Amino acid sequence: MDGYFCPSCERIFEKDSLTASYEHGEFWGNPYTVEELTCPMCGDDIVYIEQIHCCDECGNLCIEDYVETSDNRYYCSECYKIKNIYD
């Protein structure tokens, strides 16, 4: 299950929890609407909120370093080891 992580308050939440606000206006005669998504915990802007994934091996959330494979599987830093031919 995917979630969202806010580095400002260091909390994890689901996408459905995001708070949306809308700004309507006009620019050079053209109407526009801007949707701003914010963290439901601290109110920080969505720009600072990143989508996180669960590790397909252990089930923990991939908050720091992780690997995404070509078949869209995710592995946290505890479940993979980078090696080369000389290891």
Secondary structure, DSSP 8 states (H G I E B T S, - for coil): --EEEETTTTEEE-GGG-EEEEEEEEETTEEEEEEEEE-TTT--BGGG-EEE-B-TTT--B--SSEEE-TTS-EEETTS-----TT-
